[in-house]
Amino acid sequence: MADFSDKKLALHMLAARDADGYPLAAFLRRSIGRYAILVTFAGILAILSVNPSARLLCVAGIGIFAGSVLRDFGWVRTANRQWPFTKKAVDWDKVQKMADGELVDD
């Protein structure tokens, strides 16, 4: 399971700040495990599609994979459009403290 600690999330935010937004390549690198599972699933369904009665299942699996990729691209695009506001609204000193492993009060 993914580790969503404050420190790790703060490090991701600082990386986004340094890149002036969320780079698509960095997002895809962090998501590669999820995509590998989906590709494996779609591959198994493609193998099963040799049987004519399983072709609909194969099409559904490919649709699930394509939908997941499109959803993620949409998320990155939306996050980057909102980035100028996020950059101004975030208390970057608190984020830096969290990245350093310090406890931060709400």
C-alpha positions, 0 to 999 in steps of 0.5 A, a space after each residue: 500500500 502507498 505511504 501517504 505520510 506528511 513528510 512524503 506528501 510535503 516532499 511531493 509538494 516541494 518538488 511541484 513548487 520547484 518545477 512550477 507545477 506538476 510535471 506529467 513525467 513525475 506523476 507518471 513515474 509515481 503511478 507506474 505501479 498502478 499502470 503496470 497492474 492495469 496493463 497486466 489486467 488488459 493483457 490477460 483479457 486480450 489473451 482471453 479474447 481469442 475466445 469470441 465470447 470473451 471479446 466483450 470482456 477484453 473491450 471492457 478491460 481496455 476501456 477501463 485502462 484507457 479511462 484510468 489514463 484519461 482521468 489521470 491526464 485530466 487530473 494533472 491538467 486541472 492541477 496545473 491550471 490551479 497551480 498559480 493559486 495553490 502556489 500563493 495559498 500554501 504556507 511553504 514554511 510549514 511544508 518545508 518543516 513537514 518535509 524535514 520531518 518536524 511536527 507542525 501544528 494545524 
